[in-house]
């Protein structure tokens, strides 16, 4: 009988997926303040990184199908652009409970990596302007730094201009 691989201490499905894929990444932890109004902006400030390099993972409903949008925390998601990027007509923000149930992560800690169910993913094209970007590592107060190309490759993401400043 084969042994189950040991779970990494403090590992999340996102970091486990990155390790399994052999992808270069760095984990950055910070003390999360539950009263913070913006998880992404809190991460950028705590880590001393430009908000243009820290990306938030949002789950939207595009024509009845949950879709992941990864956009800079410095801006917002353009729902029309997201729908167009995946060939849809209409996008709305997903019900938070459905997003949590489908991804396996809690709001504020949803990572585009290691989700319970693989969803279509769109990464804002601005990510390509940086050697590395930061996304949630699957828990509030934990970010993972990696290249945008590696993130796109691991998630099957397409690049599109879906963020608004």
C-alpha positions in Angstrom: 0.0 0.0 0.0 1.4 3.4 -1.0 2.0 5.9 1.7 0.2 9.2 1.5 2.5 12.2 1.0 3.0 14.1 4.2 1.3 17.4 4.4 3.7 20.3 4.6 3.6 22.1 7.9 1.7 25.3 7.3 1.2 24.3 3.7 -1.9 25.2 1.8 -3.4 23.6 -1.3 -1.8 26.5 -3.3 1.7 25.9 -2.0 1.4 22.1 -2.3 0.3 22.6 -5.9 3.3 24.9 -6.6 5.7 22.5 -5.0 4.3 19.5 -6.8 4.7 21.3 -10.1 8.3 22.2 -9.4 7.5 25.9 -9.8 9.8 28.6 -8.3 7.9 30.6 -5.7 8.4 32.4 -2.4 5.9 32.5 0.4 5.5 35.7 2.3 3.6 35.8 5.7 2.3 38.8 7.5 0.1 39.5 10.5 -3.4 39.8 9.2 -5.7 42.4 10.8 -9.3 41.1 10.7 -10.6 44.7 10.8 -8.7 45.6 7.6 -11.1 46.9 4.9 -9.0 45.4 2.0 -7.1 42.2 2.3 -5.0 43.0 -0.8 -4.1 46.5 0.1 -3.2 45.2 3.6 -0.9 42.6 2.0 0.8 45.2 -0.2 1.4 47.5 2.8 2.5 44.8 5.2 5.0 43.3 2.6 6.2 46.7 1.4 5.3 45.9 -2.2 3.6 48.2 -4.8 -0.2 47.5 -5.0 0.3 47.1 -8.7 2.3 43.8 -8.0 -0.2 42.4 -5.5 -3.2 40.7 -7.2 -6.5 39.8 -5.7 -8.4 36.7 -6.7 -12.1 37.3 -7.4 -14.8 34.8 -8.4 -17.4 35.9 -10.8 -20.4 34.2 -12.4 -20.1 34.5 -16.2 -23.3 33.3 -17.9 -23.9 30.8 -15.1 -20.3 29.5 -14.9 -18.0 30.5 -12.0 -14.8 32.1 -13.3 -11.7 33.4 -11.6 -10.4 36.9 -12.2 -7.0 37.9 -11.0 -6.5 41.7 -10.9 -4.2 44.2 -9.1 -5.4 45.2 -5.7 -4.8 48.8 -6.7 -7.8 48.7 -9.0 -11.1 46.8 -9.6 -12.5 44.2 -11.9 -14.2 45.2 -15.1 -17.0 42.7 -15.3 -17.8 43.4 -19.0 -14.2 42.8 -19.9 -14.1 39.6 -18.0 -17.2 38.3 -19.7 -15.7 39.2 -23.1 -12.3 37.5 -22.2 -14.0 34.2 -21.8 -16.5 34.6 -24.7 -19.4 35.3 -22.3 -22.2 37.9 -22.4 -22.7 38.9 -18.8 -20.7 38.7 -15.6 -21.6 39.4 -12.0 -19.7 38.8 -8.8 -20.3 35.3 -7.5 -22.2 34.5 -4.3 -19.4 34.5 -1.6 -20.7 31.1 -0.2 -20.6 29.6 -3.7 -17.1 30.9 -4.3 -15.8 29.5 -1.0 -17.5 26.1 -1.5 -16.2 25.8 -5.0 -12.6 26.9 -4.4 -12.2 25.4 -1.0 -10.9 28.7 0.4 -12.3 31.4 2.6 -13.0 34.9 1.3 -9.9 37.1 1.6 -7.8 33.9 1.3 -8.9 32.6 -2.1 -5.9 31.6 -4.2 -6.0 31.1 -7.9 -3.9 28.0 -7.2 -4.9 24.6 -5.7 -8.6 25.2 -5.9 -11.0 22.4 -5.1 -12.5 22.6 -8.6 -10.5 24.1 -11.4 -12.3 27.1 -12.8 -11.7 29.2 -15.9 -9.2 31.8 -15.0 -8.3 35.2 -16.4 -5.2 37.1 -15.3 -5.1 40.8 -15.9 -2.6 41.6 -18.7 -0.8 44.1 -16.4 0.8 41.2 -14.6 3.2 40.7 -17.5 4.8 44.1 -16.7 6.4 42.6 -13.5 9.1 40.0 -13.1 7.0 38.5 -10.3 3.6 39.1 -8.8 2.0 38.3 -5.4 -1.3 36.3 -5.1 -3.0 34.7 -2.1 -1.3 31.5 -0.9 -4.7 30.3 0.3 -4.9 31.9 3.7 -5.4 35.4 5.0 -2.0 36.7 5.9 -0.1 34.5 3.4 1.0 35.5 -0.1 2.9 33.6 -2.7 5.3 35.4 -5.1 5.8 33.9 -8.6 6.0 34.9 -12.2 2.8 35.7 -14.1 3.7 33.2 -16.8 4.0 30.4 -14.2 0.7 31.4 -12.6 -1.0 31.3 -16.0 0.6 28.0 -16.9 -0.5 26.3 -13.7 -4.1 27.7 -13.7 -4.7 27.6 -17.5 -5.3 31.3 -17.3 -5.6 33.6 -20.3 -4.3 37.1 -20.1 -6.7 40.0 -20.8 -7.2 43.6 -19.8 -9.9 43.0 -17.1 -8.7 45.4 -14.4 -9.7 49.1 -14.0 -7.5 51.6 -12.3 
